[in-house]
Amino acid sequence: MKLTSMNPAARAEHLPKPPISFSPGWLKRALMPAVPFTDAYGLKGAWAQLAKAAPISWKTVSLAPPGWDERPENLHIAVLADLHLGSHTDDADRLVKIVQTVNGRRPDLVLLLGDYVNMQPFGGGRIPPSVIAAILEGLQAPLGTHAVLGNHDYDYGRERIVGAFDAARINVLENRAHRISTHKGDFTLFGLADTSRGPQMLSNLLAGSNPDMPGIIMAHDPASFTHVPSGPYLTVAGHTHGGQIRLPRIGALTNSSKAPLKWTSGHVVERDRHLYVSNGIGTSLIPFRLGCPPEVNFIHLGGAGGL
């Protein structure tokens, strides 16, 4: 029988098998969970007892980078990074409670810093983007909820994530600037595409904006801070999970980034440039942290001082 007369499935059985490719990313692709996800509740099954999340740390800091230090009133920002929703047991209910607590703090602005889906290669918890976005839609802030995408979101599928966020009225910024006007003063949000997805357009975005206007640069990976020039900017990032495992007296062994280890967590100042890196909420690869608890960050940005 000729191959051309067979149905596609039968033809595939008779065609020569392509060699296995061991190019970079082969193992990642082999272990990657199938998409789209359909488990609205993120059930963990037999993994439930081993995948319980550590208590959230609610971390508040006051920052006054150049350009922001002359503001007479602070801008109150809530930062949520690296949800990886479904990486832990009962993660959907956990995120609902996080949203309620954030709303109780009454932020002016909410920033979401990427990696919303759970791409762990085992343990279930495959919560679809539509459910994640529906929970995040409950966030309340007068200046809106704004997001960038992380590497896991691109692995899952950019269009599905952006579509779900658009439906939830969450503003996704990919190499795009968004000016915000407020009685506390105008500023610009700059949202960068993830470093793993080709060139970032920060220089073009900054060139098209008022150089004297304060700005917030949203990045998933702190490696983007390498390209931030001096100026009235605060860069916020996630991705590192604070190292996820930090050993006593040693600290993080890796941050899964091209960023130096000293940029793994917290407030970083270099040559009068300011970066803040969140430990994030979820986990990747394994549902376990050591020495760096999950956190939601509240940044009081400006020169007014105090919290």
Secondary structure per residue as TSV (DSSP state, phi and psi in degrees):
chain	resnum	aa	ss	phi	psi
A	1	M	-	360.0	134.8
A	2	K	-	-74.3	146.0
A	3	L	G	-60.8	-35.2
A	4	T	G	-66.5	-20.2
A	5	S	G	-91.2	-5.8
A	6	M	S	-85.7	159.6
A	7	N	-	-72.5	163.4
A	8	P	H	-56.4	-38.8
A	9	A	H	-65.7	-42.9
A	10	A	H	-67.7	-39.3
A	11	R	H	-58.0	-42.5
A	12	A	H	-60.2	-32.8
A	13	E	H	-69.4	-26.9
A	14	H	H	-96.0	-13.9
A	15	L	S	-75.5	149.6
A	16	P	-	-59.8	138.4
A	17	K	-	-77.8	130.7
A	18	P	-	-68.8	148.4
A	19	P	-	-65.4	149.4
A	20	I	-	-70.6	131.3
A	21	S	-	-93.9	130.9
A	22	F	-	-108.7	32.5
A	23	S	S	-68.5	161.6
A	24	P	T	-53.7	133.7
A	25	G	T	94.6	-7.2
A	26	W	H	-60.7	-48.5
A	27	L	H	-63.1	-40.0
A	28	K	H	-59.6	-44.8
A	29	R	H	-66.5	-36.9
A	30	A	H	-66.3	-35.0
A	31	L	H	-89.1	-13.8
A	32	M	S	-63.7	130.9
A	33	P	-	-62.5	150.4
A	34	A	-	-69.0	144.4
A	35	V	S	-122.3	155.9
A	36	P	S	-80.5	156.1
A	37	F	-	-80.5	148.5
A	38	T	-	-130.7	2.0
A	39	D	-	-87.8	94.4
A	40	A	T	-63.8	-23.6
A	41	Y	T	-101.9	-8.7
A	42	G	-	64.9	39.9
A	43	L	-	-65.8	140.1
A	44	K	-	-104.4	-9.6
A	45	G	G	58.4	-130.0
A	46	A	G	-66.2	-15.6
A	47	W	G	-85.5	-4.5
A	48	A	G	-56.2	-43.0
A	49	Q	G	-72.2	-21.3
A	50	L	G	-96.5	-3.9
A	51	A	-	-121.9	29.3
A	52	K	-	-77.1	138.6
A	53	A	-	-79.2	147.1
A	54	A	-	-72.7	157.2
A	55	P	-	-59.1	143.1
A	56	I	-	-72.5	138.5
A	57	S	E	-97.4	126.6
A	58	W	E	-99.6	99.4
A	59	K	E	-104.3	125.9
A	60	T	E	-118.3	131.5
A	61	V	E	-134.2	153.2
A	62	S	E	-109.8	127.7
A	63	L	E	-128.6	144.2
A	64	A	-	-139.3	71.0
A	65	P	-	-65.7	164.3
A	66	P	T	-53.1	138.9
A	67	G	T	90.5	-30.9
A	68	W	T	-96.5	-19.3
A	69	D	T	-71.7	-13.9
A	70	E	T	-94.3	-0.5
A	71	R	-	-69.4	129.5
A	72	P	S	-76.2	-12.5
A	73	E	S	-140.7	137.3
A	74	N	-	-71.3	147.0
A	75	L	E	-94.9	127.1
A	76	H	E	-99.2	118.3
A	77	I	E	-121.1	133.8
A	78	A	E	-103.0	133.8
A	79	V	E	-121.8	123.3
A	80	L	E	-121.5	124.1
A	81	A	-	-128.3	150.5
A	82	D	-	51.0	59.4
A	83	L	-	-64.2	-42.1
A	84	H	-	42.5	51.1
A	85	L	B	-63.1	123.9
A	86	G	T	109.0	-7.0
A	87	S	S	-70.0	-20.7
A	88	H	S	-120.0	161.7
A	89	T	T	-63.6	137.0
A	90	D	T	57.6	36.4
A	91	D	H	-66.5	-34.0
A	92	A	H	-63.9	-46.5
A	93	D	H	-63.5	-37.3
A	94	R	H	-61.4	-43.1
A	95	L	H	-68.4	-35.9
A	96	V	H	-58.4	-44.1
A	97	K	H	-67.2	-37.4
A	98	I	H	-61.6	-45.3
A	99	V	H	-60.0	-42.1
A	100	Q	H	-62.9	-41.5
A	101	T	H	-67.7	-42.1
A	102	V	H	-59.2	-45.9
A	103	N	H	-60.8	-35.4
A	104	G	H	-65.7	-22.8
A	105	R	T	-83.7	-9.6
A	106	R	-	53.0	60.7
A	107	P	-	-70.7	155.0
A	108	D	S	-74.9	-30.1
A	109	L	E	-150.4	141.4
A	110	V	E	-119.2	130.3
A	111	L	E	-117.0	128.6
A	112	L	E	-111.7	126.5
A	113	L	-	-110.2	24.1
A	114	G	S	97.6	171.1
A	115	D	-	59.0	71.7
A	116	Y	-	-90.8	-28.3
A	117	V	B	-95.4	159.2
A	118	N	-	-97.9	108.2
A	119	M	-	-107.7	22.9
A	120	Q	-	-59.5	140.4
A	121	P	S	-75.9	0.8
A	122	F	S	-155.1	166.7
A	123	G	S	92.9	3.4
A	124	G	-	69.7	-153.5
A	125	G	-	75.4	42.1
A	126	R	-	-91.9	79.0
A	127	I	-	-85.5	125.9
A	128	P	-	-72.4	155.2
A	129	P	H	-56.7	-32.9
A	130	S	H	-62.3	-37.6
A	131	V	H	-72.3	-42.2
A	132	I	H	-58.9	-48.1
A	133	A	H	-64.8	-36.9
A	134	A	H	-63.4	-36.4
A	135	I	H	-70.8	-45.1
A	136	L	H	-66.0	-23.3
A	137	E	T	-61.1	-22.1
A	138	G	T	-73.7	-9.5
A	139	L	-	-64.2	136.7
A	140	Q	-	-122.6	120.2
A	141	A	-	-155.7	131.8
A	142	P	T	-61.5	-26.7
A	143	L	T	-97.9	9.2
A	144	G	-	92.1	172.8
A	145	T	E	-112.8	126.9
A	146	H	E	-128.6	146.8
A	147	A	E	-139.9	152.6
A	148	V	-	-120.1	166.0
A	149	L	-	-101.0	151.6
A	150	G	-	-106.8	174.9
A	151	N	H	-60.5	-36.6
A	152	H	H	-68.7	-30.1
A	153	D	H	-67.8	-39.0
A	154	Y	H	-68.1	-37.3
A	155	D	H	-61.7	-40.5
A	156	Y	H	-68.6	-45.2
A	157	G	-	142.9	106.1
A	158	R	H	-54.2	-46.1
A	159	E	H	-62.3	-39.0
A	160	R	H	-67.0	-41.5
A	161	I	H	-67.4	-49.6
A	162	V	H	-62.9	-39.8
A	163	G	H	-60.9	-43.5
A	164	A	H	-65.3	-40.6
A	165	F	H	-69.6	-39.5
A	166	D	H	-58.8	-43.1
A	167	A	H	-64.2	-28.0
A	168	A	T	-92.6	8.1
A	169	R	T	60.6	38.7
A	170	I	-	-103.4	125.3
A	171	N	E	-82.4	109.1
A	172	V	E	-91.1	124.1
A	173	L	-	-110.9	114.1
A	174	E	S	-122.0	108.0
A	175	N	S	49.4	49.8
A	176	R	E	-143.6	146.3
A	177	A	E	-106.7	147.2
A	178	H	E	-141.0	112.3
A	179	R	E	-83.6	136.6
A	180	I	E	-122.3	128.9
A	181	S	-	-105.1	135.5
A	182	T	-	-152.5	159.9
A	183	H	T	-66.5	-15.2
A	184	K	T	-86.2	0.5
A	185	G	-	113.8	149.3
A	186	D	-	-77.4	152.9
A	187	F	E	-156.1	170.1
A	188	T	E	-121.3	134.1
A	189	L	E	-93.9	129.9
A	190	F	E	-114.6	118.0
A	191	G	E	-106.3	127.2
A	192	L	-	-105.1	143.0
A	193	A	-	-66.4	157.8
A	194	D	-	-67.0	149.2
A	195	T	G	-61.2	-23.1
A	196	S	G	-79.7	-4.2
A	197	R	G	-117.0	42.4
A	198	G	S	92.5	-170.7
A	199	P	-	-66.7	142.7
A	200	Q	-	-94.6	153.6
A	201	M	-	-110.0	29.7
A	202	L	H	-59.6	-44.8
A	203	S	H	-61.0	-39.1
A	204	N	H	-67.1	-40.2
A	205	L	H	-64.3	-44.7
A	206	L	H	-67.0	-36.1
A	207	A	H	-65.4	-27.9
A	208	G	T	-91.8	7.6
A	209	S	S	-119.8	162.9
A	210	N	-	-66.5	116.9
A	211	P	T	-67.9	-15.3
A	212	D	T	-94.1	-8.6
A	213	M	S	-85.5	130.0
A	214	P	-	-58.5	149.9
A	215	G	E	-142.3	158.5
A	216	I	E	-119.4	124.0
A	217	I	E	-101.5	114.5
A	218	M	E	-93.7	121.5
A	219	A	-	-134.2	148.8
A	220	H	S	-76.8	-47.0
A	221	D	S	-104.0	129.2
A	222	P	G	-63.4	-12.1
A	223	A	G	-58.6	-24.5
A	224	S	G	-62.0	-24.8
A	225	F	G	-61.1	-23.1
A	226	T	G	-55.2	-33.4
A	227	H	G	-100.4	5.3
A	228	V	-	-82.8	124.0
A	229	P	-	-81.3	171.8
A	230	S	S	-64.6	146.6
A	231	G	S	157.0	-173.6
A	232	P	S	-83.5	60.3
A	233	Y	E	-128.2	146.5
A	234	L	E	-117.4	126.6
A	235	T	E	-97.9	132.7
A	236	V	E	-120.3	139.8
A	237	A	E	-149.9	167.6
A	238	G	-	-132.8	-123.9
A	239	H	S	74.6	-39.1
A	240	T	S	-80.3	-20.5
A	241	H	G	58.2	23.2
A	242	G	G	68.9	12.9
A	243	G	G	101.1	-20.6
A	244	Q	S	65.9	-42.0
A	245	I	B	-127.9	115.2
A	246	R	E	-119.1	122.0
A	247	L	E	-87.2	144.4
A	248	P	T	-56.0	134.2
A	249	R	T	67.6	-7.4
A	250	I	T	-112.0	-43.2
A	251	G	E	87.9	-155.7
A	252	A	E	-72.5	137.1
A	253	L	S	-87.2	-27.1
A	254	T	-	-153.3	157.7
A	255	N	-	-128.0	13.8
A	256	S	S	55.3	32.5
A	257	S	S	-144.3	160.8
A	258	K	S	-80.4	-4.5
A	259	A	S	-70.1	145.9
A	260	P	-	-63.7	155.9
A	261	L	G	-59.5	-28.2
A	262	K	G	-68.8	-10.6
A	263	W	G	-98.7	17.5
A	264	T	S	-75.2	-31.7
A	265	S	S	-157.9	143.4
A	266	G	E	83.5	-159.8
A	267	H	E	-88.1	125.4
A	268	V	E	-120.8	132.3
A	269	V	E	-124.6	123.4
A	270	E	E	-137.7	122.6
A	271	R	T	49.7	45.3
A	272	D	T	66.0	18.0
A	273	R	E	-105.4	141.5
A	274	H	E	-118.3	133.1
A	275	L	E	-130.4	139.8
A	276	Y	E	-126.9	126.1
A	277	V	E	-115.2	124.7
A	278	S	-	-88.4	142.6
A	279	N	-	-67.0	-19.8
A	280	G	-	77.4	179.7
A	281	I	S	-106.5	-42.3
A	282	G	-	-100.9	-164.4
A	283	T	-	-136.3	162.7
A	284	S	S	-129.5	158.7
A	285	L	S	68.6	-60.7
A	286	I	S	-131.9	145.7
A	287	P	S	-82.9	61.8
A	288	F	-	-148.2	138.1
A	289	R	-	-127.3	154.8
A	290	L	B	-145.5	121.6
A	291	G	S	76.7	3.5
A	292	C	S	-149.0	87.7
A	293	P	-	-63.4	155.6
A	294	P	-	-62.5	149.5
A	295	E	E	-146.6	151.4
A	296	V	E	-113.2	135.0
A	297	N	E	-109.7	138.6
A	298	F	E	-119.5	117.4
A	299	I	E	-109.0	122.9
A	300	H	E	-97.6	105.2
A	301	L	E	-105.8	118.2
A	302	G	S	148.3	-177.6
A	303	G	S	-101.8	9.7
A	304	A	S	-70.7	-23.8
A	305	G	-	76.2	160.8
A	306	G	-	76.3	174.7
A	307	L	-	-118.0	360.0
